[in-house]
Amino acid sequence: MSSLPPCPKCESQYTYEDRDLMICPECAHEWKPMNGNQTDDDTAKVKDANGNDLYEGDGATLIKDLKVKGSSTVIKIGTKLKINRIVDGDHNIDCRVDKIGEMMLKSEFVKKSNA
């Protein structure tokens, strides 16, 4: 049998590793495995333009018009987005933007929203 942990979302036993992530093929949930020396405090701390903490699954809106690199498209202020993942780096939010699609954004250009 596999020594990999089951999926924390759907409890599937068919998980697999991809670089530093664990992936469930049944529900497509991705997570970082917890080693004995890691805690939940090791996750990336990302704050929006107002200083609120951002987490995976949160909704947010843009506070500034942004040009899309490699395109003539401009994402307007107030556009809603859903945060899929918090990552390390300059563009630290992996998100889905309404009517645009998947992209990486800097947290300084978004504010957390309730919806």
Summary of the structure (lengths in Angstrom):
residues: 115
radius of gyration: 16.3
end to end distance: 42.4
largest distance: 51.4
contacts: 264
relative contact order: 0.17
helix: 5%
strand: 36%
